[in-house]
Amino acid sequence: MTPVSARVRGLIAEMTDAEKLGQLQIVFRPRLEDAAQLIRDGIGSVFWPRSAAATNEFQRVAVEETRLGIPVLVGLDVVHGQRTIAPVPLAQAATFDPALVEELAALAAAEARSGGVKWTFSPMVDISRDPRWGRVVEGFGEDVHLTSTMARAMISGYHGSSLRSPRAIAATAKHFVAYGQPEGGRDYNTVDASEHRLRNVHLEPFRVAVAAGAASVMASFNTVAGRPMHANHGLLTAVLKHEWGFDGVVVGDAEGVRNLIPHGIAEDLADAAAQAYEAGLDVEMGGAPSEVREALLARVDRTRLDDAVARVLTLKERLGLFDQPYVDEAAEITAPTDEALRLTRRAAVRSAVLLKNDDALLPLADHRRILLTGPYATSTDHLGAWSQPFGAPAGSIADEFASRRPDAEVSVVAGVDFLEDDDTGIAAAVEAARDSDIVVLLVGEPSALSGEAASRSDLRLPGRQEDLVRAIARTGVPFVVVIETGRPLIVSDWIDLAPSVIVAWHGGTEAAGAIVDVLLGDADPSGRLPMTWPRSVGQIPVYYAHERTGRPATTGGTLTTTTEDIGLHGPDNVQEKYTSKYLDLELGPQFPFGHGSGYATFSHGSPRLSARRIARDESVTLSVDVTNTSTRTGDDVVQVYVEDVVASIAPPVRRLVAFERVTVEAGATERVSFRIGDEQLGFRLADGRLVVEPGTFMLHVGSSLDRTQPVAVTVERA
Ligand code: GLC
């Protein structure tokens, strides 16, 4: 626990009850127009008023027009960029490039802080394995190690070397906890997770984020095992603050305290607020304390309230607010620099995932007649969920493509809209295809279908886009598909018709340029899937790191009208029928986690270990040689998955424990090495302890989950 400074202790000793409660609330964004008066009345935090000048005015009111002159803390959802909009976080995860994610966060922090933002409600580190949930776009996907690695990188990018820096903003790990596992994939819905699942999946990225120095943690809207997180003492205080020693600020989500009433655990707002602060909430986002002040003071232990005030004032002190509350308005960054645009374009390229490339139609050859069709041919909706309304807009792919191939005859026929149930435009697209040498289908889901309160029950391409794909396929003209999306989609109805498919996510301000770079081969799509792509919505949740079952299937199901005498099966002759699968679905997902390739090709040597047997708390070095077997430089993403062969719990079939993206020149070989020890081999018990059990572990090493080589390491009994 960071000791509270003399300045903060002194302030707390001077503060009235009203002044203390004022520090425990942030003025939620819709009330910005009366924020100045609320600050005069003592509210300690506010959403960004969208300019350095307006922020300085808020600070002037706080410093000059309140009794103690405590500066105000200015927060905002800087989720994937401020002025330069980067690819959505799920796309950033697809880069498998934490250094790049850190650079993007540092850029966002510099742009945001220059305008007066000091606190971002990012990174979102919720693990989600249900693409029906629209908020998968805001996180880093289904995997614990990938999410934890990206969380650490993003926090480091936001914080830099010091929160006092004019290029730093305080990071918030959100939404604590298990928000990504809502029943039915419906946002804000019930979560019921076992201690084992909490410890080894949902809590782990937050543990890593706290260890990485996250300045704050945001409580989530959901319940866990029947207790809403905004009033969950066991997790907010016992685990987060006491077990992990988190000394930052726990901020509520928007109206999360008020939501305790419809949750059915609070009689009124006073009851809700008292339960929340008693449970460990420090700052309420909405409107509670000022309306329920007397009740809070009557019910909540004063040391708890003083602790919350100390946390908030300490964060303000760490940000340097007491010494310099104002920003230099002349230095405000209001538009992307060329360097910022280059960085975000590079990120959009590196996040693109080449799902398939039969007949090597990609990169495009020098075709003379090219048709661009689909709603994303002309749309500029590339920014994705949680992009800033004041962020730099994106251009269209049609404009970008025409400028890059002035020599070609480029036709543009959208054919269908994103959502309209109208296929009347398909005929024109088909006619244009027949006069083309190649067709580029640019399809996907618009940003508005992604993000908060955007759960979908049908994950196919919306509107009549699938009909457009099928109609183009029927022409026999070669075609490639680019999908822009904030989540995995169901593509099983048409994917076998399409020889080459790229997933470009929502790539941000430079999305159009990046997509054309990849289509023309000026850049290599070398991302990997951060989430499994299901074959069917009925298959969800489907994710690679699932626990082993007693009846694993080796084949998919078959529909039949004949019934089998169940007497035919018993312990000695369990039929394939009696295994975990669907009768009406092939086995496994459409595309697995980690899937993807690029324009270059690679081969791996046999994985080597520095030792085959180790004692507990020892580690081994795992090395593998990566050879570029193509004629162009490219990136490979070497992934290491652990299989715990026998354990005291049903272990995951595989678990990603390490990865490295490596650039290899054509024909060259690079060696990649990893340390494999307790963190990689162990799992956490209900009390949070990491345990490594003796026995054999298979390490599966490769370019993707379905292309690995195994090597065994044994942990000896003590
Ligand atoms: C929203 C989101 C949260 C965001 C907050 C403030 O409801 O759940 O992620 O930080 O409100 O905008």
Boltz pocket constraint, residues with backbone or C-beta under 6 A from the ligand:
constraints:
  - pocket:
      binder: B
      contacts: [[A, 77], [A, 121], [A, 174], [A, 253], [A, 254], [A, 452]]
      max_distance: 6.0
